[in-house]
């Protein structure tokens, strides 16, 4: 049974629809060539989630190509299998040239047990070496006298600079939250 990834259904809806359809036809387990049997729900979920992640990896590769970027950075998540934990939050070269390790060799991207493979939740994105995080800034806006009225803000800002270009202003990302009256 093929499930189209048109975006018309959420992943959960697609899984539910596929399981319902297969069980109506009397299919309750999947038997792999290895002889292993699993329940239909687990097999369908694995196939759908793996397909979504594989598509996300393909899109990330297309974006890097469109941007003319050779470097990518992998994301991290808790509970990663040990062989995947080794390359979390790392920068890699798609071409394998330069000071960074080869993306495909290190992550196994495109392989069943690699990045984007079966049950892998990792992703990656184009990485621009010329922008790197320089420093975390903590700033408090409003003085303590005004904070007793609940009007102060606490902000966390991260500043990014282009390497070697002293004329370029930092790019700031941040979030502000109201301080609560104690």
N, C-alpha and C positions, 0 to 999 in steps of 0.2 A: 504494500500500500504506500503510495507516495503522498506526502504532505507538502503542499506548496507554501513557500515562505513569502507570501504576498503582503503580509502585514494585516490581513483581514481578521486574523484571529491572534490572540495572545498565545504564547508558548503553552500555557496551561490548557487553554481551550483546544489547541491543536492536539495535544497529548490526549486529552479526554475524548475528543471526537475519534481519534485513531483507535484508542483502546475500545471504545464502545462498538465501533465498526468491526473490529477484529473479533471481539468476544461474541457478537451477534452471529458471526460466521463459524463459531465454535473453536476459535484459536485462543488458547489460554496461556500457552508457554511458547518460548522460542528456544529451539535447539540449535546450538552452534556446531560448526564442523568439528570442533574439539570434543563434542559430546556433552558439553555443559548445557544445562537447561536453566532458564530463568523465567520468572513470571512476565506476562505480556506488558504489564505496567512499567516494570523496570527497563525492559528492552526498548519500549517505545520512548520513554523519557530519555534514556541514554542516546538514542538515535536523534531525537529532536534537539536536545541540548548540544550534543556534539556538532550537529549540522549548523545550528545557530552560531556556535563559537568558530567553526571553520569559516563560515561566511564573514564573520567579523574580522578574522585574520586576513582574508582575501581583500576586504575593503581597506584595512590598514596598509597592506602592501600596495594597493592601487593609489592610496593617498600619498604615500612616500614617493612613489614613482612620479605622480603628478606634480609634486612639490620639488622634485629633483633632489631628494634627501637620501643619503646613503645610511644614515644612522637611525636606529630605533631604540626605544627603551621599553623594557618589559614591565608589566604591572606585577603587584604582589597580592597575595591573599593568605589568610590564615588557613592552616590545614593542608597546605600544598604537599604533595608527595615529595619525598626526600630528594629525588633526582631533579625535580622541578624547582625546589627551593634554592638550589645552587645558582640558578640564573635569574631569580626574581630581582627586580629593580636594577637591572644591569643595562648598560648601553652596549649595543652590538652594531657591527657593520653588515649591511646586506650584501655587499660585494666581497667581504672578507679581506679587504685591503685596509691598510692603515694600522693605527694603534689599538683598535678595538677588535675583539674576537669575531669570528664568522657567526652570524646569526643562525644560519641553518645548521651548522655543525654543533653549536653549543646547545640550542634549544630543541633541535629535532623538528622544527616547524615543518608541517606537511606529512609527518610520520604519524602512525597510529598512536604511538606512546609519547609523542612530542607535544610542543606547544600547539594548541588548537586541535589536538587529537582527542581520542575517546576520553570522556569525563574530565578534560582539562578546562579549567575556568580562567586561565591566564589570557591576557590580551597584551597588546603592545601599541605604541604610537610613534609617529615620526619624531625624532629628537633633533633639536637644533643646538649644537655644541656652543654656538656663540652666545646663547642665553643660558646663564646658570644662576642658581640661587646663591646669593651672596650673604645675606644676613636676615635673621628674624628681628623684627622691631616690635616692641610692645610699647604702646602709648596709652595714656589715660587722658581723656578729654573731659574737662570740667574739673573744678577744684572741689575739695572735700566739703566746703561750706554749701556749695550748690548740690552736692550729692545727697545731702540729707533730705532734699526735696525729691529725690529720685530722678534728677535730670541729667546725671552724668552718663557718659558712654565709655566702654572699654573697647579698644580696637586692637586687633592683631593684624599686622601688615607684613608681607614678605616683599622684599625689593629684588628686582632682577635687573641686571645691566648687560649691555652688549659688551663682550670682551674686546678690549683694544680700542673702543670708540668712546673716548672721554666726553665727546660732545652729545652723546645720546642720553636722554633722561631715563631714569629707571622706570620699569613697568611695575606698577604696584597692584597686588592682589590682596584683598583683605576681607574681614568681616567685623562688624560692630555689633555689640549687644548692650542693651541698657543695663546699668548697674541697678541691683535691687536694693531697696531701702532695708537696712538691718534693724 
